[in-house]
């Protein structure tokens, strides 16, 4: 067994050891090197623990031969030793963009399949390189620490054990195992921001600044995740002690901005704003009612949430639907 294969197996081993004999896990596989290497590692380490690994591939139906590719992945997984493989077709909507629409449809299908199969975890093949790309995309958007902390190793039912593994390692693993992997044509389409980062920006940074950029960005993501987690914990104490429908402006203004903004965001979401709908500008405008009060009027925020300052308190209410 090569050192690369050992590294991949070790990456998944600790998460599997936390599960119980008889548990079921899903392994999401697109047919690329990352997910096929993940499929090998999970299945190999799950068998001795009496954990059942089920493969799943998602057909986004965005390319002419997508169904053939999905069937090919099913066959590859069966050849690896998977007893059960799911092939799920999804319909992608593009209101929020093709990338976001595909991601939303994919995760919805994965979650529903996990529920149906009674799977306790879903394994995803994101690598260190994906992590670095996510950090740069967050920087380009002017995002805060939570967004720049990128992807977590564990997020609810989802596990990403390869965040310390490079894409080159997964490609080498496939070569070691004589597995032919698929290169998604979308990964060469420069209309997508992530593809530009992957194929143009990161290589340029490596050329001009020296090797190790991706690892450094991934390391930065972990440090920022630690900071964001700590700030969230502090803010949670303040949130739990507050009446989120009517916040004391004097108390809010005395809080550090990082905590105050989290409390305000939580209050707006608690009032009914759709998850993920608030921008930095929304929060800044609400915060100005606390820290830069000059008699400005009420704010109308996503989800029909109304925020205004009344008698020294930040008042939040939901506008009734017509």
C-alpha positions in Angstrom: 0.0 0.0 0.0 1.4 3.4 -0.9 1.9 6.3 1.5 -0.8 8.3 -0.3 -3.4 5.5 0.3 -2.4 5.2 3.9 -2.9 9.0 4.3 -6.4 8.9 2.8 -7.4 6.0 5.0 -6.1 7.7 8.1 -8.0 10.8 7.2 -11.4 9.0 7.4 -10.5 6.5 10.2 -11.1 8.8 13.2 -14.6 9.9 12.1 -15.6 6.3 11.4 -14.3 5.1 14.8 -16.7 7.6 16.5 -19.7 5.7 15.0 -21.2 2.4 16.1 -21.3 -1.0 14.5 -24.4 -1.3 12.4 -24.4 2.4 11.5 -25.0 3.4 7.9 -23.1 6.2 6.1 -23.5 7.8 2.6 -20.5 8.6 0.5 -21.2 11.3 -2.2 -19.4 10.5 -5.4 -19.3 12.6 -8.6 -16.7 10.5 -10.4 -13.9 13.0 -9.9 -10.6 12.0 -8.3 -11.5 13.5 -4.9 -14.8 11.6 -4.4 -13.6 8.3 -5.8 -10.6 8.3 -3.5 -12.9 9.1 -0.7 -15.2 6.2 -1.7 -12.2 3.8 -1.5 -11.0 5.1 1.9 -14.4 5.1 3.6 -15.3 1.6 2.3 -12.0 0.1 3.3 -12.1 1.5 6.8 -15.8 1.0 7.4 -15.8 -2.8 6.7 -13.8 -3.8 9.8 -16.0 -1.6 12.0 -19.2 -3.3 10.7 -20.3 0.1 9.3 -22.3 0.0 6.1 -21.2 2.5 3.4 -23.7 3.3 0.7 -22.5 5.2 -2.4 -24.6 8.0 -3.9 -24.1 10.0 -7.1 -26.2 13.1 -8.0 -27.2 13.6 -11.6 -27.7 17.4 -12.0 -28.9 16.8 -15.6 -26.9 19.9 -16.7 -24.9 18.2 -19.4 -25.9 16.2 -22.4 -24.4 12.9 -21.2 -25.0 13.3 -17.5 -27.0 10.2 -17.2 -24.3 8.1 -18.8 -21.7 9.6 -16.4 -23.9 8.9 -13.4 -24.3 5.2 -14.5 -20.6 5.0 -15.0 -20.0 6.2 -11.4 -22.5 3.6 -10.1 -20.5 0.9 -11.9 -17.2 2.2 -10.6 -18.5 2.1 -7.0 -19.8 -1.4 -7.4 -16.4 -2.5 -8.7 -14.8 -0.9 -5.6 -17.0 -3.2 -3.5 -20.1 -1.1 -2.7 -23.2 -3.3 -2.2 -25.6 -0.5 -2.7 -25.3 2.6 -4.8 -27.9 5.4 -5.2 -28.3 7.4 -8.4 -30.4 10.5 -7.8 -31.5 12.9 -10.5 -32.2 16.5 -9.4 -33.7 19.5 -11.1 -31.5 22.6 -10.8 -33.1 26.1 -10.6 -30.9 29.1 -11.5 -32.6 32.0 -9.8 -29.6 32.4 -7.5 -27.1 31.3 -10.2 -26.1 28.0 -11.7 -23.5 27.1 -9.0 -25.7 28.0 -6.1 -28.7 26.2 -7.7 -26.7 23.0 -8.3 -25.4 23.1 -4.8 -28.8 23.6 -3.2 -30.3 20.7 -5.3 -27.4 18.4 -4.5 -27.5 18.9 -0.7 -31.3 18.6 -0.7 -31.0 15.2 -2.4 -28.2 14.1 -0.2 -30.1 15.0 3.0 -33.3 13.3 1.8 -31.4 10.2 0.8 -29.7 10.0 4.2 -33.0 10.2 5.9 -34.5 7.4 3.7 -31.5 5.2 4.2 -31.2 6.0 7.9 -27.6 7.1 7.4 -26.0 8.9 10.3 -23.4 10.7 8.3 -22.7 11.9 4.7 -19.1 11.9 3.5 -18.0 14.6 1.1 -14.8 14.8 -0.8 -13.8 18.4 -0.4 -10.0 18.8 -0.3 -7.4 21.3 1.0 -7.5 22.9 -2.4 -11.2 23.4 -2.3 -10.8 25.0 1.1 -8.2 27.4 -0.2 -10.5 28.4 -3.1 -13.3 29.0 -0.7 -11.2 31.4 1.4 -10.2 33.4 -1.7 -13.8 33.6 -2.9 -14.8 34.9 0.6 -12.0 37.5 0.5 -13.2 38.7 -2.9 -16.8 39.2 -1.5 -15.5 41.1 1.5 -16.8 38.4 3.9 -16.4 38.2 7.6 -14.5 35.7 9.7 -17.3 33.1 9.6 -17.4 33.0 5.8 -13.6 33.1 5.6 -13.4 30.1 7.9 -14.7 28.2 4.9 -15.8 24.6 5.3 -15.7 22.7 8.5 -14.6 19.1 8.9 -18.0 18.3 10.5 -21.2 20.2 10.0 -24.2 18.3 11.3 -24.6 15.2 9.3 -21.9 16.2 6.8 -18.3 15.1 7.1 -15.3 16.4 5.1 -12.3 14.3 6.2 -10.1 15.3 3.2 -9.7 19.0 4.1 -6.1 18.2 5.0 -5.6 16.2 1.8 -4.6 17.8 -1.5 -6.2 17.3 -4.9 -2.9 16.0 -6.1 -3.0 13.2 -3.5 -6.5 12.1 -4.5 -5.4 12.0 -8.1 -2.3 9.9 -7.1 -4.5 7.6 -5.1 -6.7 6.9 -8.2 -3.6 6.2 -10.2 -2.4 3.8 -7.5 -5.8 2.0 -7.6 -6.0 2.1 -11.4 -9.2 4.1 -11.2 -10.1 6.3 -14.1 -11.6 9.5 -12.8 -13.8 12.1 -14.5 -12.9 15.7 -15.2 -16.2 17.7 -15.0 -16.3 20.1 -18.0 -17.7 22.7 -15.6 -14.3 22.7 -13.9 -12.8 24.3 -17.0 -15.6 26.9 -17.5 -14.1 30.3 -16.6 -17.6 31.8 -16.3 -17.6 30.3 -12.8 -15.7 32.3 -10.1 -14.4 29.1 -8.4 -12.9 27.9 -11.7 -11.1 31.3 -12.2 -9.6 31.0 -8.7 -8.6 27.4 -9.3 -7.1 27.7 -12.8 -5.8 31.3 -12.8 -5.5 33.0 -9.5 -4.1 30.3 -7.2 -1.5 29.2 -9.8 -0.4 32.9 -10.3 -0.1 33.3 -6.5 2.0 30.1 -6.3 4.2 31.4 -9.1 4.7 34.9 -7.7 4.7 34.2 -4.0 6.1 30.7 -3.8 4.6 27.2 -3.1 2.4 26.5 -0.2 -0.3 29.1 -0.8 -3.2 26.7 -0.7 -2.0 25.1 2.6 -1.5 28.6 4.1 -5.0 29.6 3.1 -6.5 26.4 4.6 -4.6 27.1 7.8 -6.0 30.6 7.9 -9.5 29.2 7.5 -9.0 27.0 10.5 -7.6 29.9 12.7 -10.6 32.0 11.7 -13.0 29.2 12.4 -11.6 29.0 15.9 -12.0 32.7 16.4 -15.6 32.7 14.9 -16.6 29.8 17.1 -15.4 31.7 20.2 -17.2 34.9 19.2 -20.4 32.9 18.5 -20.2 31.3 22.0 -19.8 34.7 23.7 -22.7 36.2 21.6 -24.9 33.2 22.4 -24.7 34.1 26.1 -25.9 37.6 25.3 -28.6 36.4 22.9 -30.0 33.9 25.4 -30.3 36.7 28.0 -32.0 39.2 25.6 -35.5 39.8 24.4 -34.8 39.7 20.7 -37.9 41.6 19.8 -36.9 44.6 21.8 -33.2 45.1 22.4 -31.7 47.8 24.8 -29.7 50.1 22.6 -27.5 51.3 25.5 -26.6 47.7 26.3 -26.0 46.9 22.6 -23.7 49.9 22.1 -21.5 48.8 25.0 -20.8 45.5 23.4 -17.8 44.9 21.1 -18.9 45.3 17.5 -18.3 41.6 16.7 -20.7 40.5 19.4 -23.2 43.3 18.8 -23.5 42.4 15.1 -24.1 38.8 16.0 -26.9 39.7 18.4 -28.6 42.0 15.9 -28.3 39.3 13.2 -29.8 36.7 15.5 -32.7 39.0 16.4 -33.5 39.7 12.7 -33.5 36.0 11.9 -35.6 35.2 14.9 -38.2 37.7 13.7 -38.6 35.8 10.4 -35.9 36.8 7.9 -35.1 33.8 5.7 -31.8 32.0 6.6 -28.9 33.4 4.6 -30.8 36.5 3.3 -29.0 39.1 5.4 -26.1 41.0 3.8 -23.4 43.0 5.6 -25.2 46.2 4.5 -28.4 45.0 6.2 -26.6 44.4 9.5 -24.7 47.7 9.2 -27.9 49.7 8.7 -29.5 48.0 11.7 -26.4 48.6 13.8 -26.5 52.3 12.8 -29.8 52.6 14.6 -27.8 51.8 17.8 -24.4 53.4 17.3 -25.1 56.2 14.9 -28.6 57.3 15.8 -29.7 60.5 14.2 -33.5 60.0 14.0 -33.4 57.8 10.9 -36.6 55.9 10.0 -37.4 52.2 10.2 -35.7 49.6 8.1 -37.5 47.1 5.9 -35.4 43.9 5.7 -35.8 40.5 4.0 -38.8 38.4 5.1 -40.9 41.4 5.9 -38.9 42.2 9.1 -39.2 45.8 10.3 -36.5 47.3 12.5 -36.8 50.7 14.2 -35.5 52.5 17.2 -38.3 53.4 19.7 -37.6 55.0 23.1 -34.0 53.7 23.3 -34.8 50.2 22.2 -34.2 48.4 18.9 -37.7 47.1 18.1 -38.2 44.3 15.6 -41.5 43.2 14.1 -42.8 41.0 11.2 -44.8 42.8 8.6 -48.1 40.9 8.0 -48.3 39.3 4.5 -50.9 40.8 2.2 
